[in-house]
Amino acid sequence: LPEATLIWASSTPVTGKNKHLEFDAEINPVIVAHNRMAAKVMAEAKVSVNDFYGLLADRRQLAKGDRFHWTAPAYKILGEKATASILEVMSGE
């Protein structure tokens, strides 16, 4: 679909198991590195980026506590960001 518009979303932080206010020391650095590499590719390809990592990094109190998942308020934040970016792209066409 050559006419398609892509919006890439970065991976969210990985928090400690039952220590959701902390980043997981083993996995989170990998997520940061992957997000950084992907952001470089997206910039080169001129693909818009939703920084989901940045949205939740300082909101770890919204983490579920199982390392990977988030609570409803966090998903609301992500959904609002995704919706806003989609509407922005659609309004420009």
N, C-alpha and C positions, 0 to 999 in steps of 0.2 A: 504494500500500500504506500506508494510514493508520496501521496498527499497527506498521510497520517502525521499527526503531531504527537511526539512523545514527551512525557514528563517522568523523569526518574525520581524515585524516592529512596533515600539512603536507609540503611538498616538502623534500627533503634538500638540504644545501648543495651548491654547485657549486664544485669545486676547480680549481686551475690545471692545465692540460695539462702532464703530466710534472713538475708542481710541486704534488703532492697535499697538501702541508702548508700551502699557501696557498689562500685563497678566490680564485675567479676574479673579477677586479676589474670586469669588464663585466657578467657574468650574475648573480653571486651577489647583488648589491644588489637586482636585480629580484625574485629569489626571496624575499628577506627582505620586500620590500614586498608582494608577492602573499600571502605567508603572513600578514602582519600584517592585510591587508584581509580575507582569508578568515577569520581568527580572530575578527575583529569580527562578521562575518556569522554565524559558528557560535555565538558567544556570544549574539547576539540571538535566534537560533533554538533555543537551548538544545541544541545538538548537541555531544556529547563530541568532544574533540580529542586525537589522538595527535601529540605534538610530535616528529615524526621529525627535523626540522631540529635541534632542541635535543639530541636523542640522539646525533647524529653530529658536531655542530659542533666539539666538543673531541676528536674521535676521527678527525681527518683522516688519521692514519697508516693507517687502514683503507680509504681511498679507493683506487680502482683505478689512478688516474693519467690517465684519459681525460676528466676533468672531471665526468662525470655518473654513473658507475657505482661500485659499492663491492665490496669483497671479501666472501667468505663469512662471516667473523666479524661484519661490519657487518650483513649481511642476517639473521644469527642474532639480533642485538640487536633489529632492527626486528620480526622475526617473534615474538620473545618478548613484546615490547610489544603488538603487535596481538593475539596470543593472550590475554594477560592482560586486555586491555580488553574483548575479546569475552566471555570467561568471566565477567568482573565484571558485564557487562550481563545475560548469560543467568542468572546466579545471583540477580539481583534481580527476575526475573519469576516 
